[in-house]
Amino acid sequence: MPLTRDYRETIYENLQRSSLFRREYLSGALNGMIDGDFEIGRTALRNYVNGTLGFTQLGELMQRSPKSLMRMLSPKGNPQARNLFDMIVVLQRHEGVKLELRARRAA
């Protein structure tokens, strides 16, 4: 019998339990995208949605089909920038945060 469990279960539990973890996880997902690792950022954003409000509620808030939103964040998804940013606006409101983009010198 394995002693480990699916990492997503742990992530979902932490997302439900800790507002600090939710904010940092959302921020990390978006930073991943900005840093050029779109696949990991998109996967993290999908985990965030699944572990918080879910795609059904997100679809209601965005007035979009939950299946369409799931496809946007799927491994083969290719969301348009407008749709992705619309989603980010809704997620920020839901979380009660305002994420900021800051410029800094590259190392």
KAMOJO-V771263 format. One line per field, one symbol per residue. ss: DSSP state (~ for helix, > for strand, _ for the rest). phi: phi as a letter, one per 40 degrees, with the letter a starting at -180 (. if undefined). psi: psi as a letter, one per 20 degrees, with the letter a starting at -180 (. if undefined). A space follows every 10 residues. Layout:
ss: ???
phi: ???
psi: ???
This chain:
ss: ______~~~~ ~~~~~~~_~~ ~~~~~~~~~~ ~~~~___~~~ ~~~~~~~~~~ ~__~~~~~~~ ~~___~~~~~ ~~________ ~~~~~~~~~~ ~~~~~_____ _______
phi: .ccbbddcdc cccccccbcc cdcccccccc cdcccgbccc cccccccdcc cbcgcccdcc ccfbcdcccc cdbcdccacc ddcccdccdc cccccgbbcb bbcaccc
psi: pqirrphhgg ggghhhhohg ggghggghgh hgghjjmhgg ggghhggggh idhqhghggg hilrphhghg hhjrhjqmqq gggghggggg hgghikroqq ppqqpq.
